Amino acid sequence: MAIKRIWHGWTTPENADIYEALLHGEVIPSIEAKNIPGYHGIEVLRRDHGDEVEFITIMTFESIQSVIDFQGEDYERCYVPEAAQKVLARWDHISAHFEVRDVRIYAPPDTDAPTGIFAGAPGTSRTSRGTR
């Protein structure tokens, strides 16, 4: 059963683009370079609240053991490199972990595969016309 590791961080509006570039240019590539067994990917979400900008990362792992392989025995501890700490205003010090119980990706009835940003996402299945 897949595990989703969810973490939140907030920046000032002035630092939001800097943080996002750091995520894409350094943080995520450094995670990928670890070649963690059972690591399937990461999603980055961003929301502007006016006086601050919220980021959420959702990492997908094969199991809790895969999370431990990434973060160590204290696997709930957040992973925030020093460079990221310099531009974040605040962040969760504990990451939340959830078991994936169901994933449904809508595919229009006239296609055989998912389309859009979720096409080919690990752990997803095609759902259309009531099938899974």
C-alpha positions, 0 to 999 in steps of 0.5 A: 500500500502506498504512503503519502508524506505531506508537509507544509511550508510558508514564505513571504510573497517576496520569497515565494518564487525563490523558494519554488525555484530552490525546490525545483532546482536543488531540493527535489533533484537532491532527493531524487539523487538519493535513489531511495528504494520505493520512492515514487515521486513528489507533487508541489502545490502552491497557494497565495494567501496575500500576506504569505504563500503556502507550499505543500509537498506530497511525496509518494512512497511504496511503504513506511519502510521506504520513508524510513529509508529516506528520512531515518528512524525518526521518519516523521521529522521534516526534511528542510535543507538549510538553503530552504530554511533561509527563505521559508518564514515557517514550516511543519517540523513533522510530516504527516503520513497517510496510507493511500486507500483509493486513487481514481483518475478520470479518463474521458470515455473515448480514450484508453489512458489518463490524460493531463497532469496525472497521465502515467502517475505512479500508483494510479489507475484509469477510471472511466465509465464506472470502471477501475 
